[in-house]
Every structure is written in structure tokens, then in C-alpha cells.
Amino acid sequence: QKQQQQQQQQQQKQQQQQQQQQQPQKQQRQRQQQPQQQPQQQPQ
């Protein structure tokens, strides 16, 4: 039982780290897409 508890705690920590990493990546992608769309609209 002790081993199981330790494993669960580790998994939770890993999940939290992954979420934090994913959030900044999404923000960067959105920022990059916006400036690209603007120049395309101007020539048209």
C-alpha cells in the first residue's frame, strides 16, 4: 500500500508539469498565427 501511494503522488506531479508546459506553447502558437494572417489579408 505504501508503494502505491508513492506512485500516485509521482503521477500527479508529472501531470501538473505537463499541463504547465502545454499552456505556454498554446499561447505562443496563437500569437504566431495572428501576425501571419494579417499580412495575408493586406495583399488581397
N, C-alpha and C positions, 0 to 999 in steps of 0.2 A: 504493500500500500504506500509506503514511503516513496518508493521509486516512482510509482505512477504520479504522485503529486508533483514531484520534481519535474517530470517530463511535461506535465500540463503547464506548469509555470513557464518553462522554456518556450513552449509553443506559443503561448500568449505573447511573450516578449517579441518573438520573431514576427508575429502578425502585426503588432503595433509598429515595428520598424518598417515593415513593408508598406503599410498604409502611409506613413510619413513620407517615404521615398516617392510613392506614386503621386501624391498630391502636387509637389513642386514640378514634377515632369508634366503633368496635365496643364498647369498654368503656363509653362514655357511654350508648350505646343500651341496653345490658344494665341499667345502673343505673336508667335511666329506666323501663324496663318493670317492674322488680321492685316499686317503690313503687306503681305503678298497679295491679298485680294484687292487692296486699294489701288496699287499701280496697274493692275489688270483692267480695272474698271475705267481708269482715265483714258487710255488709248481708244477704247471702244467708244 
